[in-house]
Amino acid sequence: MARLNRLLLTGAAGGLGRVLRSGAAEHADVMRLNDREDLGAAGKGEEVIQGDMADADFMLELTRDVDMVVHMGGQSTEGTWESVLNSNIIGLYNLFEGARKNGVKRVIWASSVHAVGYHPTTTTLDTNVPTRPDTNYGVSKAFGENLAQYYWDKYGLESVSIRIYSCFPEPLNYRMLSTWMSYPDFTHLIERCILTAHVGHTIIYGISNNSTAFVSNAAVGHMGYQPKDNGEDFRAMIEARDGVPGPQENMVTVHGGQFADFPHFDD
Ligand SMILES: NC(=O)c1ccc[n+]([C@@H]2O[C@H](COP(=O)([O-])OP(=O)(O)OC[C@H]3O[C@@H](n4cnc5c(N)ncnc54)[C@H](O)[C@@H]3O)[C@@H](O)[C@H]2O)c1
């Protein structure tokens, strides 16, 4: 894959967007950054365009003259139906439509563990399992995976749906010993998504090389993703600090963990 002319990074003011603002810059001559929040001044090789993904006309302009999209923008946890609808369903549709109309080659986007959150942790999931969302938020990610598949099958727009588990500087709780993805592994995964020659529509788990991971990327070896970090290195510290959860707590029984405990947001 040749170096890109212009890479669009959405959600660039968010937690993961900030990691990629510097971490993915080497792959393109120009990084176009979007968020509805303030992004600060454009740095060298950057274009900053603030705006809301729910606006279809705006998204058509945002995706113009772009080779590839890394889409981290969106409602990133359970929220009101309105916020999920506007950012993750209408917003994602607008993104794919803009990409289709402007001839963008590939969309790399953040799906989530919560698209498969109700699968039991006693089952190791491969990338072909049916979705099983645990929240409105998870339903929106399942919608996104279907949308990505549809745009590949019908329009030949390539995409990678990354089912990110828990991407933080280090595991924050017991569950994350199994679900953690370090920032270096995340940056490596995005690099593989950009550089892999042919991806069609690929679903891949965004997770580090954790000893107790309950997912497998064995079916997507073509992506060349080889994570190095391991949540196990934090086990002694976390168990000493927090103890071990009981055997029937959602924290340990289902992939989505505590999200399965959330009540309906709008009640
Ligand atoms: N961090 C994780 O562990 C994790 C796990 C699973 C999935 N994800 C997904 O990864 C992506 C990035 O996560 P994050 O932790 O950086 O979240 P974040 O909330 O820190 O960042 C999301 C960004 O998207 C922007 N945004 C939301 N709606 C928008 C809209 N309508 N128009 C324009 N901008 C909008 C927000 O302003 C925010 O800056 C999200 O899609 C999230 O669902 C993250």
The ligand as an SDF file (V2000), in Angstrom:
LIG
                    3D

 44 48  0  0  0  0  0  0  0  0999 V2000
  -11.8530    3.2210   24.3450 N   0  0  0  0  0  0  0  0  0  0  0  0
  -12.3090    1.9810   24.2850 C   0  0  0  0  0  0  0  0  0  0  0  0
  -11.8800    1.1060   25.0250 O   0  0  0  0  0  0  0  0  0  0  0  0
  -13.3620    1.5990   23.2770 C   0  0  0  0  0  0  0  0  0  0  0  0
  -13.9350    0.3230   23.3670 C   0  0  0  0  0  0  0  0  0  0  0  0
  -14.8640   -0.0630   22.4050 C   0  0  0  0  0  0  0  0  0  0  0  0
  -15.1900    0.8080   21.3750 C   0  0  0  0  0  0  0  0  0  0  0  0
  -14.6320    2.0500   21.3380 N   0  0  0  0  0  0  0  0  0  0  0  0
  -15.0460    2.9590   20.2460 C   0  0  0  0  0  0  0  0  0  0  0  0
  -13.9220    3.6680   19.7740 O   0  0  0  0  0  0  0  0  0  0  0  0
  -14.3010    4.9790   19.3780 C   0  0  0  0  0  0  0  0  0  0  0  0
  -13.4310    6.0010   20.0860 C   0  0  0  0  0  0  0  0  0  0  0  0
  -13.5450    5.7870   21.4820 O   0  0  0  0  0  0  0  0  0  0  0  0
  -12.9980    6.8510   22.5320 P   0  0  0  0  0  0  0  0  0  0  0  0
  -12.7350    6.1030   23.7800 O   0  0  0  0  0  0  0  0  0  0  0  0
  -11.9140    7.6500   21.9200 O   0  0  0  0  0  0  0  0  0  0  0  0
  -14.3060    7.7370   22.7330 O   0  0  0  0  0  0  0  0  0  0  0  0
  -14.4180    9.3130   23.0670 P   0  0  0  0  0  0  0  0  0  0  0  0
  -15.8110    9.5190   23.5850 O   0  0  0  0  0  0  0  0  0  0  0  0
  -13.2810    9.7390   23.9140 O   0  0  0  0  0  0  0  0  0  0  0  0
  -14.2830    9.9970   21.6450 O   0  0  0  0  0  0  0  0  0  0  0  0
  -15.3230   10.0370   20.7040 C   0  0  0  0  0  0  0  0  0  0  0  0
  -15.2720   11.3750   20.0000 C   0  0  0  0  0  0  0  0  0  0  0  0
  -16.3110   11.4160   19.0220 O   0  0  0  0  0  0  0  0  0  0  0  0
  -16.8470   12.7250   19.0190 C   0  0  0  0  0  0  0  0  0  0  0  0
  -18.2260   12.6830   18.5240 N   0  0  0  0  0  0  0  0  0  0  0  0
  -19.2810   12.0270   19.0720 C   0  0  0  0  0  0  0  0  0  0  0  0
  -20.3920   12.2410   18.3510 N   0  0  0  0  0  0  0  0  0  0  0  0
  -20.0310   13.0450   17.3230 C   0  0  0  0  0  0  0  0  0  0  0  0
  -20.7500   13.6120   16.2350 C   0  0  0  0  0  0  0  0  0  0  0  0
  -22.0620   13.4010   16.0800 N   0  0  0  0  0  0  0  0  0  0  0  0
  -20.0740   14.3810   15.3600 N   0  0  0  0  0  0  0  0  0  0  0  0
  -18.7470   14.6270   15.5040 C   0  0  0  0  0  0  0  0  0  0  0  0
  -18.0270   14.1260   16.5340 N   0  0  0  0  0  0  0  0  0  0  0  0
  -18.6610   13.3320   17.4230 C   0  0  0  0  0  0  0  0  0  0  0  0
  -16.7810   13.1760   20.4650 C   0  0  0  0  0  0  0  0  0  0  0  0
  -16.8060   14.6000   20.5500 O   0  0  0  0  0  0  0  0  0  0  0  0
  -15.4800   12.5530   20.9410 C   0  0  0  0  0  0  0  0  0  0  0  0
  -14.3870   13.4490   20.8630 O   0  0  0  0  0  0  0  0  0  0  0  0
  -15.7980    5.1130   19.7010 C   0  0  0  0  0  0  0  0  0  0  0  0
  -16.5510    4.8430   18.5320 O   0  0  0  0  0  0  0  0  0  0  0  0
  -16.0370    4.0060   20.7090 C   0  0  0  0  0  0  0  0  0  0  0  0
  -17.3660    3.5240   20.6530 O   0  0  0  0  0  0  0  0  0  0  0  0
  -13.7290    2.4610   22.2690 C   0  0  0  0  0  0  0  0  0  0  0  0
  1  2  1  0
  2  3  2  0
  2  4  1  0
  4  5  1  0
  4 44  2  0
  5  6  2  0
  6  7  1  0
  7  8  2  0
  8  9  1  0
  8 44  1  0
  9 10  1  0
  9 42  1  0
 10 11  1  0
 11 12  1  0
 11 40  1  0
 12 13  1  0
 13 14  1  0
 14 15  2  0
 14 16  1  0
 14 17  1  0
 17 18  1  0
 18 19  2  0
 18 20  1  0
 18 21  1  0
 21 22  1  0
 22 23  1  0
 23 24  1  0
 23 38  1  0
 24 25  1  0
 25 26  1  0
 25 36  1  0
 26 27  1  0
 26 35  1  0
 27 28  2  0
 28 29  1  0
 29 30  1  0
 29 35  2  0
 30 31  1  0
 30 32  2  0
 32 33  1  0
 33 34  2  0
 34 35  1  0
 36 37  1  0
 36 38  1  0
 38 39  1  0
 40 41  1  0
 40 42  1  0
 42 43  1  0
M  CHG  2   8   1  16  -1
M  END
$$$$
